[in-house]
Amino acid sequence: MRLDSTYRFLWKVVGEDEQILDHCGKKTQAVFAISGFLFLLLFLIGILSYRYVFNGIFKIPTFSWLLAFIWTIIIFNIYKLNLSTLSANKPKYMAGYIISLLIRIVFMVLIGITLIKPLEALIFNKSLSKGLSKVIAKKIENSSRKSDTYFDAEIASLEEELSQLYRHANEGRISIGNEKFNFLNEKKQMLLDEKGKTLSETQDLFNPSNLFFIGLLVFNKENPWIWFFTLSFLVIFLLPLFLKFSVSPRGIYVNDRIALQKQIILEEYGEFKLLYSEIFGNSNKSQIVWEENYEDAPFNTKRKRHIIKLSKESDFLKQIHGLKDHKS
C-alpha cells in the first residue's frame, strides 16, 4: 500500500494520469515512478543552482532562496509540459515529427545547461573564485593603466607649464600674479583627486557581482574537463524523456491514453454543439445546428464530398417566371 501511494505521488509529480497507470504493468508503473523521482531530484538541484546565481548577482543570501524557488517552478513547469505532451505512441518517423522532436530535445538541453552550469560553479567554488579573481585583477590593471596614462600626461603638462611660469617669473621676463599659479595648482590637485576617484570607481565596477557570468565562462574555458560533467548531467536531465519513449506503443498505457483523449475530445465536442444551438438559436429565435464539413468530426481528417446538382438554363428561367412544367 505504501509503495502504491508513493508511485501515485511520483506519477502526479511528472504529470501522468494515475487512473491509466493503475491498469498498466509493473514495468510501466516503475518507469514513470523513476521519472517522477528524477523530476523531484532535478527540481531540488534547480533550487540550489538558481539560488547560487541570484545570490552571486544580487548578494541577497536569504531572499535569493525565494527567487530561486519561483524561477525553478517556472522552468520545471516548462520541463513538465515537454514531458507530458510527448506521446509514447511513436508515429511514422516523418520529417515533421523528427524536426518537432529535435526542437523539443534542443530546448530541454538548453534548460539543462542553465541548470547545470551554476551547479558546477557551486561545487567547484574555490576554482571559480580563483579564476574570477584573476579576471578582476587583469581588468582593473588594464583600466587603471589607461586612466593613469591619461591623468599622468595631463598632470605632467600642468607641471611643465607651472615650471615655465616660475622660471620666467624668477628671471623677470614676465610679471604675473598669484591667481595664475593658484589656478594651475588647483587644476593639478583636481586631476590628482580625479585620478584616485577613477581608480576607486574602477575597483567598484569590476566586483564579483558584476563579473559573475564572466567568471563562469573563464572557469569553463580553463577547465575543459568540466564538460564531461555537463554531458553526464544532461543525460540524467533527459532521462525522463527517454524513459517515456521506452514504453511500448502497443501497451495498455498508450492505448488507454489514446482512448481517454479521444473520449474527452468527443465529449467536449458534443457539449459544444449543444451550446452552439442554444446560444445562437435563442438570439435568432430559430433552430441553428452546427454544420459539419468532415465525416470524422471533430478530428477533421476526412472531408465530406459536396455533390452539386446542376439544372438546365430553361429550368432556371421557369423558376424565375414561376412557370411549372406541363407534361404533354
Buried (B, 14 or more C-beta within 10 A) or exposed (E): EEEEEEBBBBBEBBBBBBEBBEEBEEEBBBBBBBBBBBBBEBBEBBBBBBBBBBBBBEEEEEEBBEBBBEBBEEBBEEBBEBBEEEBBBEEEEEEEEEEEBEEBEEEBEEBBBBBBBBBBBBBBEEBBBBBBEEBBEEBBEEBBEEBEEBBEEBBEEBEEBBEEBEEEBEEEEEEEEEEBBEEBEEBBEEBEEBBEEBBEEBEEEBEBEEBBEBBBEBBBEEBEEBEEBBEEBBEBBBBBBEBBEEBBBEBBBBBBBBEEEEEEEEEEBEEEBEEEBEEBEEEEEEEBEEEEEEEEBEEEEEEEEEEEEEEEEEEEEBEEEEEEEEEE
